Amino acid sequence: MKLLFLGASNTDCGHCFSEDNLGYGYVKMVHDLLLQKAQKDCPSEMSLSTSDSSVQIKADHSGTPGNLPKGICTSTVIINGGTDGFTFPRILRKWEQSWKRTAFDAVFILGGINEVGALMDSGMDETSHRVLLQRSAVALSALLSGLSASGCPQIFVLEPFLFDTPQYLKSWMGTLEEVRGMIRQTVASVLPAFFSLCTDSGFHVTPDHMSADVSRIQTVQNSFCRIHLLPTQPLLDDAVQRSGIQEITKDGIHLAHEGHYVLAEMIVKSIWSTYDIQQS
């Protein structure tokens, strides 16, 4: 089982400078949570190996190939593909250069926040504003279509998030919503291309697909691939109410330790939920 995480600084988290190449953030925590699951399911057969680009969890244990919850006990490779400062066009370019020909069982994409920063900091006019968003939409569409064409059966798109502390970030919230809207529209716009690839009943959109209800995984599907759109802000805002802003974010943009853990738990629970849905 191969899992790839794509994104910017909150995904990167210095992974190139860590011994296991996972960094210190939510990608590392997802690994640790999956490792705990594997150790619980098959503790006597557990081993862990590392390489320059991934961490591999291995255990000899009977499981259904392609079934991620049970497949955790066969072999799971986790790759942190995040890079600080990346927008969707650069995320796409990195995937094309490094992993386009690699088959992954699930890919997680957390992008969009650097589009928000660029739009807020550059002082660009309205035309340039639209051009930047359009380029990012085209790049995200190409990434989703390319991942689907590569045979990836599960794609998780995590919406970008911000906090209103420091105070100047309050003025960013409207642009954040604009970028989130671009992401949602792009996910939906990829469906006609997916539909043309289908040979049976086409794609299915779950009820409340574009709602902000985090109790549902928002999913679009074709005969080859599912794309899951995961809102992150509500869970992180709830965590701020429980633990305080300083425990969740360093500066309103980058997550602190507990914020990363909230994101990691969301991802792991979404994985279990998705595969449970498939088996039902």
C-alpha positions as a Python dict, from the first residue, in 0.01 Angstrom:
ca = {
    (1, 'M'): (0, 0, 0),
    (2, 'K'): (150, 334, -109),
    (3, 'L'): (32, 671, 28),
    (4, 'L'): (152, 1007, -109),
    (5, 'F'): (105, 1343, 64),
    (6, 'L'): (130, 1656, -153),
    (7, 'G'): (117, 2016, -34),
    (8, 'A'): (310, 2313, 97),
    (9, 'S'): (467, 2409, 432),
    (10, 'N'): (213, 2240, 660),
    (11, 'T'): (282, 1916, 472),
    (12, 'D'): (657, 1967, 429),
    (13, 'C'): (743, 2029, 797),
    (14, 'G'): (1116, 1991, 732),
    (15, 'H'): (1081, 1634, 609),
    (16, 'C'): (1403, 1653, 403),
    (17, 'F'): (1593, 1715, 727),
    (18, 'S'): (1432, 1437, 933),
    (19, 'E'): (1582, 1090, 962),
    (20, 'D'): (1267, 916, 841),
    (21, 'N'): (1189, 1176, 570),
    (22, 'L'): (844, 1240, 714),
    (23, 'G'): (902, 1566, 902),
    (24, 'Y'): (741, 1664, 1231),
    (25, 'G'): (384, 1739, 1121),
    (26, 'Y'): (62, 1561, 1032),
    (27, 'V'): (223, 1326, 777),
    (28, 'K'): (449, 1185, 1049),
    (29, 'M'): (149, 1161, 1283),
    (30, 'V'): (-56, 974, 1022),
    (31, 'H'): (234, 729, 996),
    (32, 'D'): (244, 689, 1375),
    (33, 'L'): (-131, 629, 1398),
    (34, 'L'): (-118, 368, 1122),
    (35, 'L'): (182, 207, 1287),
    (36, 'Q'): (-7, 185, 1615),
    (37, 'K'): (-292, 16, 1428),
    (38, 'A'): (-53, -233, 1268),
    (39, 'Q'): (118, -310, 1598),
    (40, 'K'): (-220, -366, 1764),
    (41, 'D'): (-341, -598, 1488),
    (42, 'C'): (-23, -803, 1450),
    (43, 'P'): (234, -714, 1718),
    (44, 'S'): (449, -1028, 1688),
    (45, 'E'): (516, -976, 1318),
    (46, 'M'): (583, -599, 1315),
    (47, 'S'): (881, -430, 1149),
    (48, 'L'): (963, -80, 1025),
    (49, 'S'): (1207, 25, 753),
    (50, 'T'): (1305, 365, 614),
    (51, 'S'): (1449, 495, 288),
    (52, 'D'): (1548, 834, 146),
    (53, 'S'): (1197, 909, 29),
    (54, 'S'): (955, 706, 237),
    (55, 'V'): (879, 512, 550),
    (56, 'Q'): (752, 158, 513),
    (57, 'I'): (539, -22, 769),
    (58, 'K'): (554, -399, 726),
    (59, 'A'): (393, -693, 898),
    (60, 'D'): (321, -1044, 777),
    (61, 'H'): (-49, -1084, 836),
    (62, 'S'): (-343, -1206, 637),
    (63, 'G'): (-535, -920, 483),
    (64, 'T'): (-732, -841, 173),
    (65, 'P'): (-511, -678, -95),
    (66, 'G'): (-631, -329, -173),
    (67, 'N'): (-828, -306, 150),
    (68, 'L'): (-650, -26, 333),
    (69, 'P'): (-754, -92, 695),
    (70, 'K'): (-651, -459, 676),
    (71, 'G'): (-379, -380, 422),
    (72, 'I'): (-199, -174, 683),
    (73, 'C'): (-88, -510, 817),
    (74, 'T'): (71, -615, 489),
    (75, 'S'): (286, -323, 374),
    (76, 'T'): (234, 53, 378),
    (77, 'V'): (474, 303, 220),
    (78, 'I'): (428, 669, 318),
    (79, 'I'): (590, 948, 115),
    (80, 'N'): (595, 1314, 219),
    (81, 'G'): (591, 1514, -104),
    (82, 'G'): (525, 1855, 50),
    (83, 'T'): (739, 2161, -27),
    (84, 'D'): (730, 2492, 157),
    (85, 'G'): (576, 2775, -48),
    (86, 'F'): (420, 2563, -321),
    (87, 'T'): (104, 2663, -508),
    (88, 'F'): (-102, 2415, -712),
    (89, 'P'): (100, 2467, -1034),
    (90, 'R'): (421, 2380, -848),
    (91, 'I'): (257, 2087, -669),
    (92, 'L'): (150, 1957, -1012),
    (93, 'R'): (501, 2003, -1153),
    (94, 'K'): (659, 1817, -864),
    (95, 'W'): (417, 1526, -903),
    (96, 'E'): (485, 1513, -1278),
    (97, 'Q'): (860, 1515, -1225),
    (98, 'S'): (876, 1272, -933),
    (99, 'W'): (573, 1041, -916),
    (100, 'K'): (370, 1056, -1236),
    (101, 'R'): (465, 698, -1324),
    (102, 'T'): (424, 567, -969),
    (103, 'A'): (105, 387, -872),
    (104, 'F'): (-37, 502, -538),
    (105, 'D'): (-330, 357, -349),
    (106, 'A'): (-424, 695, -203),
    (107, 'V'): (-299, 1053, -250),
    (108, 'F'): (-365, 1342, -9),
    (109, 'I'): (-347, 1703, -133),
    (110, 'L'): (-339, 2005, 100),
    (111, 'G'): (-294, 2319, -110),
    (112, 'G'): (-432, 2666, -171),
    (113, 'I'): (-293, 2865, 118),
    (114, 'N'): (-5, 3005, -87),
    (115, 'E'): (-256, 3121, -347),
    (116, 'V'): (-426, 3316, -67),
    (117, 'G'): (-94, 3466, 43),
    (118, 'A'): (-1, 3563, -313),
    (119, 'L'): (-336, 3728, -374),
    (120, 'M'): (-321, 3925, -48),
    (121, 'D'): (45, 4030, -58),
    (122, 'S'): (98, 4117, -422),
    (123, 'G'): (-138, 4412, -472),
    (124, 'M'): (-233, 4268, -813),
    (125, 'D'): (-524, 4408, -1012),
    (126, 'E'): (-850, 4222, -1066),
    (127, 'T'): (-741, 4072, -1399),
    (128, 'S'): (-417, 3934, -1252),
    (129, 'H'): (-616, 3806, -955),
    (130, 'R'): (-843, 3604, -1186),
    (131, 'V'): (-547, 3478, -1388),
    (132, 'L'): (-372, 3345, -1078),
    (133, 'L'): (-684, 3161, -963),
    (134, 'Q'): (-742, 3023, -1313),
    (135, 'R'): (-387, 2891, -1338),
    (136, 'S'): (-423, 2719, -1005),
    (137, 'A'): (-758, 2572, -1106),
    (138, 'V'): (-608, 2435, -1429),
    (139, 'A'): (-315, 2287, -1237),
    (140, 'L'): (-539, 2122, -976),
    (141, 'S'): (-763, 1984, -1251),
    (142, 'A'): (-460, 1841, -1432),
    (143, 'L'): (-332, 1689, -1108),
    (144, 'L'): (-664, 1521, -1026),
    (145, 'S'): (-707, 1395, -1382),
    (146, 'G'): (-347, 1273, -1393),
    (147, 'L'): (-380, 1089, -1063),
    (148, 'S'): (-699, 925, -1183),
    (149, 'A'): (-537, 828, -1512),
    (150, 'S'): (-243, 679, -1322),
    (151, 'G'): (-483, 436, -1154),
    (152, 'C'): (-498, 597, -810),
    (153, 'P'): (-829, 477, -664),
    (154, 'Q'): (-858, 730, -377),
    (155, 'I'): (-774, 1102, -381),
    (156, 'F'): (-827, 1318, -72),
    (157, 'V'): (-835, 1696, -126),
    (158, 'L'): (-804, 1885, 204),
    (159, 'E'): (-937, 2240, 201),
    (160, 'P'): (-695, 2514, 315),
    (161, 'F'): (-744, 2678, 654),
    (162, 'L'): (-661, 3002, 837),
    (163, 'F'): (-712, 3148, 1183),
    (164, 'D'): (-804, 3507, 1271),
    (165, 'T'): (-505, 3551, 1504),
    (166, 'P'): (-293, 3757, 1437),
    (167, 'Q'): (-555, 4016, 1359),
    (168, 'Y'): (-428, 4100, 1008),
    (169, 'L'): (-539, 3755, 890),
    (170, 'K'): (-904, 3855, 932),
    (171, 'S'): (-868, 4048, 606),
    (172, 'W'): (-754, 3725, 434),
    (173, 'M'): (-1073, 3533, 507),
    (174, 'G'): (-1266, 3650, 201),
    (175, 'T'): (-981, 3545, -27),
    (176, 'L'): (-955, 3213, 155),
    (177, 'E'): (-1323, 3148, 76),
    (178, 'E'): (-1257, 3240, -287),
    (179, 'V'): (-974, 2986, -307),
    (180, 'R'): (-1185, 2721, -136),
    (181, 'G'): (-1459, 2789, -391),
    (182, 'M'): (-1206, 2745, -672),
    (183, 'I'): (-1101, 2409, -525),
    (184, 'R'): (-1462, 2286, -492),
    (185, 'Q'): (-1553, 2400, -844),
    (186, 'T'): (-1240, 2238, -986),
    (187, 'V'): (-1318, 1905, -820),
    (188, 'A'): (-1669, 1923, -969),
    (189, 'S'): (-1542, 2031, -1312),
    (190, 'V'): (-1320, 1724, -1341),
    (191, 'L'): (-1630, 1503, -1344),
    (192, 'P'): (-1714, 1536, -1718),
    (193, 'A'): (-1363, 1417, -1807),
    (194, 'F'): (-1404, 1127, -1565),
    (195, 'F'): (-1744, 1050, -1714),
    (196, 'S'): (-1592, 1008, -2062),
    (197, 'L'): (-1361, 740, -1923),
    (198, 'C'): (-1642, 536, -1773),
    (199, 'T'): (-1782, 230, -1942),
    (200, 'D'): (-2066, 157, -1705),
    (201, 'S'): (-2293, 382, -1501),
    (202, 'G'): (-2060, 681, -1487),
    (203, 'F'): (-1997, 874, -1169),
    (204, 'H'): (-2192, 918, -849),
    (205, 'V'): (-2213, 1229, -633),
    (206, 'T'): (-2313, 1168, -274),
    (207, 'P'): (-2591, 1381, -117),
    (208, 'D'): (-2465, 1705, 37),
    (209, 'H'): (-2153, 1673, -178),
    (210, 'M'): (-2061, 2039, -153),
    (211, 'S'): (-2189, 2102, 199),
    (212, 'A'): (-1960, 2203, 484),
    (213, 'D'): (-2089, 1924, 708),
    (214, 'V'): (-1773, 1753, 834),
    (215, 'S'): (-1975, 1454, 953),
    (216, 'R'): (-1986, 1345, 588),
    (217, 'I'): (-1701, 1264, 355),
    (218, 'Q'): (-1782, 1456, 38),
    (219, 'T'): (-1710, 1225, -250),
    (220, 'V'): (-1721, 1221, -628),
    (221, 'Q'): (-1666, 890, -798),
    (222, 'N'): (-1616, 722, -1131),
    (223, 'S'): (-1550, 360, -1210),
    (224, 'F'): (-1178, 409, -1143),
    (225, 'C'): (-1138, 676, -877),
    (226, 'R'): (-1299, 851, -583),
    (227, 'I'): (-1216, 1210, -489),
    (228, 'H'): (-1290, 1306, -129),
    (229, 'L'): (-1317, 1675, -39),
    (230, 'L'): (-1235, 1723, 329),
    (231, 'P'): (-1319, 2052, 508),
    (232, 'T'): (-1050, 2116, 769),
    (233, 'Q'): (-1153, 2450, 922),
    (234, 'P'): (-1446, 2333, 1139),
    (235, 'L'): (-1240, 2067, 1318),
    (236, 'L'): (-949, 2303, 1371),
    (237, 'D'): (-1181, 2578, 1498),
    (238, 'D'): (-1335, 2330, 1743),
    (239, 'A'): (-985, 2241, 1861),
    (240, 'V'): (-910, 2610, 1919),
    (241, 'Q'): (-1220, 2634, 2139),
    (242, 'R'): (-1105, 2333, 2340),
    (243, 'S'): (-733, 2398, 2369),
    (244, 'G'): (-667, 2763, 2283),
    (245, 'I'): (-521, 2920, 1971),
    (246, 'Q'): (-156, 2878, 2073),
    (247, 'E'): (-191, 2499, 2092),
    (248, 'I'): (-330, 2476, 1738),
    (249, 'T'): (-139, 2730, 1529),
    (250, 'K'): (199, 2900, 1547),
    (251, 'D'): (110, 3213, 1352),
    (252, 'G'): (-243, 3177, 1217),
    (253, 'I'): (-119, 2994, 903),
    (254, 'H'): (112, 2715, 1021),
    (255, 'L'): (-10, 2446, 1257),
    (256, 'A'): (134, 2381, 1602),
    (257, 'H'): (173, 2026, 1733),
    (258, 'E'): (-187, 1975, 1842),
    (259, 'G'): (-317, 2128, 1519),
    (260, 'H'): (-115, 1875, 1321),
    (261, 'Y'): (-256, 1597, 1536),
    (262, 'V'): (-615, 1711, 1471),
    (263, 'L'): (-542, 1698, 1096),
    (264, 'A'): (-377, 1355, 1124),
    (265, 'E'): (-673, 1210, 1314),
    (266, 'M'): (-912, 1351, 1056),
    (267, 'I'): (-717, 1188, 774),
    (268, 'V'): (-693, 849, 941),
    (269, 'K'): (-1063, 848, 1035),
    (270, 'S'): (-1150, 949, 679),
    (271, 'I'): (-948, 654, 547),
    (272, 'W'): (-1131, 407, 771),
    (273, 'S'): (-1469, 560, 691),
    (274, 'T'): (-1405, 559, 317),
    (275, 'Y'): (-1304, 194, 305),
    (276, 'D'): (-1586, 94, 538),
    (277, 'I'): (-1827, 263, 297),
    (278, 'Q'): (-1676, 71, 6),
    (279, 'Q'): (-1719, -263, 178),
    (280, 'S'): (-2080, -206, 281),
}
